[in-house]
Amino acid sequence: MAQKDFHLVSAALATEKTILSNDDEARDIFAIAATEIEEFKKLVWVNPSNAHENCTHWLTQGAKPEKQRYLCQS
């Protein structure tokens, strides 16, 4: 599972550190990895399919990193 989605993480690490994906299972896997991998702690992951994440508003406001959007929130 994580291997097929690693391209998202690679691209985010090489650019603005943000991932937009509706794959919550992959997010959960990478969030666990982020507790151990320092570079992953800098990644923001937003699911545009989840209304409670308010992705459209967040994007129109400049998509600034917010604590609740980081893969690793500790």
C-alpha positions in Angstrom: 0.0 0.0 0.0 2.5 2.6 1.1 4.8 1.8 -1.8 2.2 2.6 -4.4 1.6 6.0 -2.8 5.2 6.9 -2.1 5.3 9.1 -5.2 3.0 11.5 -3.3 5.4 11.7 -0.4 8.4 12.1 -2.7 6.8 14.9 -4.7 5.7 16.7 -1.5 9.2 16.4 0.0 10.7 17.9 -3.2 8.2 20.8 -3.3 5.9 22.6 -0.9 5.5 19.6 1.6 1.8 19.3 0.9 -0.2 16.3 -0.2 -3.9 16.4 -1.4 -5.2 12.9 -1.5 -8.5 11.2 -0.7 -6.6 8.1 0.4 -7.0 8.1 4.2 -5.5 4.6 4.5 -2.3 5.8 2.9 -2.3 8.9 5.1 -2.6 6.7 8.2 0.3 4.6 7.1 2.5 7.6 6.4 1.4 9.3 9.7 2.8 6.2 11.6 6.0 6.5 9.6 6.2 10.2 10.4 6.6 9.4 14.1 10.0 7.8 13.1 11.0 9.7 10.0 12.0 13.3 10.7 11.4 14.5 7.1 7.8 13.1 7.1 7.0 15.3 10.1 7.1 18.3 7.9 4.4 17.0 5.5 0.9 18.4 5.4 -1.8 15.9 4.2 -5.3 17.1 3.3 -8.2 15.0 2.0 -10.4 17.2 -0.3 -13.1 14.5 -0.1 -13.6 15.1 3.6 -15.9 18.1 4.1 -14.7 18.6 7.7 -11.2 19.3 6.4 -12.6 22.4 4.6 -10.0 22.0 1.8 -11.4 24.5 -0.6 -11.4 27.3 1.9 -7.9 26.4 3.2 -6.6 26.4 -0.4 -8.2 29.8 -1.2 -6.6 31.2 2.0 -3.1 30.3 0.8 -2.8 26.7 2.1 -0.6 27.6 5.0 0.4 24.7 7.1 -1.8 24.2 10.2 -1.0 21.9 13.0 -4.0 19.6 12.5 -3.0 19.1 8.9 0.5 17.7 9.6 1.1 14.0 9.2 2.7 13.9 12.6 1.0 16.3 15.1 3.3 15.7 18.0 
